[in-house]
Amino acid sequence: MTDIAQALSAFDAWLFHLVNNGLRSDFLDVAMPYLTRIRHWRIPLAIFWAVLFCFGGRRGRTVALLLVPAIALSDVVGARVIKKLFFRLRPCNAFDDVHLLVGCVRSSSLPSIHALNIFTAATLISAFYGPWIRLLVFSIALMVGFSRVYVGVHYPLDVLAGAALGAVWGIIVTSTYKRFRSKEPVPVLAPRTEHAA
């Protein structure tokens, strides 16, 4: 089992260097740090949430309201529980040749909380909307996940673990909501009465 874990870790390190060093370009050096920083997403996400809630009808309000506790819980559990259970040194702390484009912190690398949160949101949204919206939200999620490796702060398997956990959590939230909705009593309409002429 140890040999398998070591082989997997070595492959992960090789894949990290392939992305972080092998795919370097001037365009990505500008785009990926911008894409990966939370502060750049705050205003667009606030606008998106407000549009969903105010103009998205019943479905939009449902998605907007579900997103808040879903992402809040994924963030807290991921950062305060899972990271502490599986501490892993970040690549920017483990290697000297990392092409580092953002700050490197000392918290656990596994899982990527960025990936966890955005895949939670993407999975939840895709459960309520059609294929074009699904393609859009998962494309954004994949780009954010890729950015975490490119800027030097996560291994690919950190992102994969965060994405998988986010997808599972998104499915649990939407399934729980839909099961709860299906058990709501259907209102009984009063029978129409004919009035004498």
C-alpha positions in Angstrom: 0.0 0.0 0.0 2.9 2.3 0.8 4.5 1.7 -2.6 1.2 2.6 -4.3 0.9 5.8 -2.3 4.5 6.7 -3.1 3.9 6.0 -6.8 0.7 8.1 -6.8 2.5 10.9 -5.1 5.4 10.8 -7.5 2.9 10.9 -10.5 1.1 13.8 -8.9 4.3 15.7 -8.5 5.3 15.0 -12.1 1.9 16.2 -13.3 2.1 19.3 -11.2 5.5 20.2 -12.8 4.1 19.5 -16.2 1.3 22.0 -15.7 3.2 24.5 -13.5 6.4 24.7 -15.6 5.7 22.9 -18.8 2.6 24.9 -19.8 4.0 28.3 -18.9 3.0 31.2 -21.2 2.7 35.0 -20.9 -1.0 34.9 -21.3 -1.6 32.2 -18.6 0.8 34.0 -16.3 -1.7 36.9 -16.3 -5.0 35.1 -16.7 -4.5 32.3 -14.1 -3.6 34.5 -11.1 -6.6 36.7 -11.9 -8.9 33.7 -12.2 -7.7 32.0 -9.0 -8.1 35.0 -6.6 -11.3 35.0 -4.6 -11.5 38.8 -4.4 -11.9 39.0 -8.2 -15.0 36.8 -8.0 -16.8 38.6 -5.2 -18.6 41.3 -7.3 -19.5 39.0 -10.3 -20.8 36.3 -7.9 -22.8 38.8 -5.9 -24.4 40.1 -9.1 -25.1 36.5 -10.3 -26.7 35.6 -7.0 -28.8 38.8 -7.0 -30.0 38.2 -10.5 -30.9 34.6 -9.7 -32.8 35.6 -6.6 -34.6 38.6 -8.0 -35.2 37.7 -11.6 -34.8 33.9 -11.8 -38.4 33.0 -10.7 -39.0 30.2 -8.3 -36.3 28.1 -9.7 -33.7 30.9 -9.5 -34.7 31.8 -5.9 -34.4 28.1 -4.9 -30.9 27.8 -6.4 -29.8 31.1 -4.8 -31.0 30.1 -1.4 -29.5 26.6 -1.6 -26.1 27.9 -2.7 -25.5 29.9 0.5 -25.6 27.0 3.0 -24.2 24.5 0.6 -21.0 26.5 -0.1 -20.7 27.7 3.5 -20.8 24.1 4.8 -18.4 22.8 2.1 -16.0 25.6 2.9 -16.1 25.0 6.7 -15.9 21.2 6.6 -13.2 21.2 3.9 -11.0 23.8 5.6 -11.5 22.9 9.2 -12.0 19.1 9.1 -10.8 17.4 5.9 -7.6 19.5 5.6 -6.7 18.7 9.2 -7.3 14.9 8.7 -5.2 14.7 5.5 -2.4 17.3 5.9 -0.2 17.6 2.8 2.5 20.1 2.2 1.7 22.4 -0.7 4.0 22.1 -3.7 5.1 25.7 -3.3 6.5 24.7 0.1 7.8 21.4 -1.1 9.8 22.3 -4.2 12.3 25.1 -5.0 11.5 25.3 -8.7 7.8 26.2 -8.5 6.6 28.9 -10.8 4.7 30.6 -8.0 2.3 33.4 -9.1 0.4 34.0 -5.9 1.1 33.8 -2.2 2.0 30.5 -0.7 0.4 29.7 2.7 1.3 26.9 5.1 -2.2 25.3 5.3 -2.8 21.7 4.0 -2.8 21.3 0.2 -5.4 18.5 0.3 -8.1 19.2 -0.8 -8.3 22.3 -2.8 -11.1 24.4 -1.1 -11.4 26.5 -4.3 -12.2 23.3 -6.2 -14.5 22.0 -3.5 -16.6 25.1 -3.3 -16.9 25.8 -7.0 -17.8 22.2 -7.9 -20.4 22.2 -5.1 -21.9 25.3 -6.8 -21.6 23.9 -10.3 -23.2 20.6 -9.4 -26.1 22.3 -7.6 -26.8 24.8 -10.4 -26.6 22.0 -13.0 -29.3 20.0 -11.2 -31.8 22.8 -11.9 -30.8 24.1 -15.4 -30.2 22.7 -18.9 -27.1 21.5 -20.8 -25.8 25.0 -21.8 -25.8 26.3 -18.2 -24.2 23.0 -17.1 -21.5 23.4 -19.7 -20.8 27.0 -18.6 -20.6 26.4 -14.9 -18.5 23.2 -15.2 -16.2 25.0 -17.7 -15.7 27.8 -15.1 -15.1 25.2 -12.4 -12.5 23.3 -14.4 -10.7 26.6 -15.2 -10.5 27.6 -11.6 -9.3 24.1 -10.6 -6.6 24.2 -13.3 -5.6 27.7 -12.1 -4.8 26.3 -8.6 -2.2 24.0 -10.1 -0.8 26.5 -12.6 -0.2 29.2 -10.0 1.8 26.7 -7.9 -0.3 26.2 -4.8 -2.0 22.8 -5.4 -1.2 19.4 -6.8 -3.6 18.1 -9.5 -4.9 15.4 -7.1 -5.7 18.1 -4.5 -8.0 19.7 -7.2 -9.4 16.3 -8.2 -10.2 15.5 -4.6 -11.9 18.9 -4.0 -13.9 18.5 -7.3 -15.1 15.0 -6.3 -16.0 16.1 -2.8 -17.8 19.2 -4.2 -19.7 17.1 -6.7 -20.8 14.6 -4.0 -21.9 17.4 -1.7 -23.8 19.2 -4.4 -25.6 16.0 -5.2 -26.5 15.4 -1.5 -27.8 19.0 -1.2 -30.0 18.8 -4.3 -31.2 15.3 -3.6 -32.2 16.2 -0.1 -34.0 19.3 -1.2 -35.9 17.4 -4.0 -36.8 14.6 -1.6 -38.2 17.2 0.9 -40.1 18.9 -1.9 -41.7 15.7 -3.1 -43.1 15.0 0.4 -44.9 18.4 0.7 -48.6 17.9 0.7 -50.4 18.9 -2.5 -53.0 21.6 -1.8 -56.6 20.3 -2.3 -58.7 22.6 -4.5 -62.2 23.2 -3.3 -64.8 21.7 -5.8 -66.6 24.2 -7.9 -70.2 24.7 -7.1 -72.9 25.4 -9.6 -75.0 28.4 -8.8 -78.7 28.4 -9.7 -79.6 30.9 -12.4 
